[in-house]
Amino acid sequence: MTEETNEQVQPVQEEMTTIYASTNAVPFAAMLIPKKWAAIGNIYPMTTIKPDSSLKSPKMDWNEMKWFENDTAQKGIDMENLKQEVATLKNKDQESDTKIDQLLQLSVKTNKVLGQLLTDKNKPSTTTSTEDKGGAQ
């Protein structure tokens, strides 16, 4: 054997990064590619934008450039959660309306009392002084 055949060629280790693909046929796929190739940016169907880990079946909305949930079961769960939140908000809205009505009634009563006090203050006194009766001069 010669020295040349004993030497093994060492491959150059390139730095890798994850890129994501999303199409109608394949809603989500992650791939490792050389980092230098990721510089091409976000061009359909590839993106460097990582989906939120809470998404069960992510799919890219290429118009908005963001991931959304593509799983129909999860969409149903999310819809039920939204319905509950709307119901809770409606109840809070009704409670707020009731409290506002109570405050308005209290304000009206307060204004009536203040109006009566001001009216009573402007009325002439029923007691008379000695000067009015022609007392000592």
C-alpha positions in Angstrom: 0.0 0.0 0.0 1.1 3.5 -0.7 0.9 6.4 1.6 -1.7 8.0 -0.7 -4.2 5.2 -0.3 -3.9 5.2 3.5 -5.0 8.9 3.9 -8.7 9.3 4.4 -10.4 12.3 3.0 -12.2 14.3 5.8 -15.4 16.0 4.7 -15.7 19.6 5.5 -18.3 20.1 8.3 -20.7 22.8 7.3 -22.8 24.7 9.8 -26.4 23.6 9.4 -29.7 25.3 10.2 -33.4 24.3 10.1 -35.6 25.5 7.4 -39.4 24.9 7.1 -41.5 24.1 4.1 -45.3 24.5 3.8 -47.6 23.8 0.9 -51.1 22.5 0.5 -49.8 19.0 -0.1 -47.3 19.1 2.7 -48.5 21.6 5.4 -45.3 21.3 7.5 -41.9 19.9 7.0 -38.6 20.7 8.7 -35.3 20.2 7.0 -31.6 20.7 7.9 -29.7 22.6 5.2 -26.4 24.3 5.1 -26.6 27.7 6.9 -25.3 29.6 3.8 -28.4 28.4 1.8 -30.8 29.8 4.4 -29.7 33.3 3.3 -32.2 33.1 0.4 -34.9 34.2 2.9 -38.6 33.3 3.0 -39.5 32.2 -0.5 -42.4 29.9 -1.1 -42.5 27.1 -0.1 -39.5 27.6 2.3 -39.2 29.8 5.3 -36.9 30.3 8.2 -39.7 31.4 10.5 -40.2 28.8 13.2 -43.8 27.8 14.0 -45.1 28.2 17.5 -44.6 25.0 19.5 -48.2 25.1 20.7 -49.4 24.4 17.1 -50.2 20.7 16.6 -50.3 20.8 12.8 -48.8 24.1 11.6 -49.3 25.5 8.2 -47.8 28.7 6.8 -50.1 31.6 5.7 -47.9 32.9 2.9 -49.9 36.2 2.7 -49.5 37.1 6.3 -46.1 35.3 6.7 -47.2 33.5 9.9 -48.0 30.0 11.0 -51.6 28.9 11.9 -53.2 25.7 13.2 -54.2 23.3 10.5 -55.6 20.5 12.7 -59.4 20.4 12.5 -59.7 18.8 15.9 -57.6 21.6 17.5 -59.6 24.2 15.6 -62.8 22.7 17.2 -61.3 22.9 20.6 -60.1 26.5 20.0 -63.7 27.3 18.8 -65.2 26.0 22.0 -62.7 27.9 24.1 -63.6 31.1 22.2 -67.3 30.5 22.8 -66.6 30.1 26.5 -64.6 33.3 26.5 -67.4 35.2 24.6 -70.0 33.9 27.1 -67.7 35.0 30.0 -67.3 38.5 28.5 -71.0 38.8 27.9 -71.6 38.0 31.6 -69.0 40.6 32.6 -70.6 43.1 30.3 -74.0 42.5 31.9 -72.5 42.9 35.3 -70.8 46.1 34.3 -74.1 47.4 32.8 -75.9 46.7 36.1 -73.2 48.5 38.1 -73.3 51.5 35.7 -77.1 51.6 36.1 -76.7 51.6 39.9 -74.1 54.4 39.8 -76.4 56.4 37.5 -79.3 56.0 39.9 -77.1 57.0 42.8 -75.9 60.0 40.9 -79.5 61.1 40.1 -80.5 60.8 43.8 -77.4 62.7 44.8 -78.2 65.5 42.4 -81.8 65.7 43.7 -80.6 66.0 47.3 -78.0 68.6 46.3 -80.6 70.5 44.4 -83.0 70.5 47.3 -80.2 71.7 49.7 -79.4 74.6 47.3 -83.1 75.5 47.0 -83.5 75.4 50.8 -80.4 77.6 51.2 -81.7 80.3 48.8 -85.1 80.5 50.6 -85.5 83.4 53.0 -85.2 82.5 56.6 -88.6 82.2 58.5 -87.0 83.7 61.6 -86.9 87.5 61.8 -84.5 89.7 63.5 -85.3 92.5 65.9 -84.3 95.0 63.2 -87.1 93.7 60.9 -89.7 94.2 63.6 -88.8 97.8 64.3 -86.9 97.1 67.4 -84.5 99.4 69.2 -83.1 102.0 67.0 
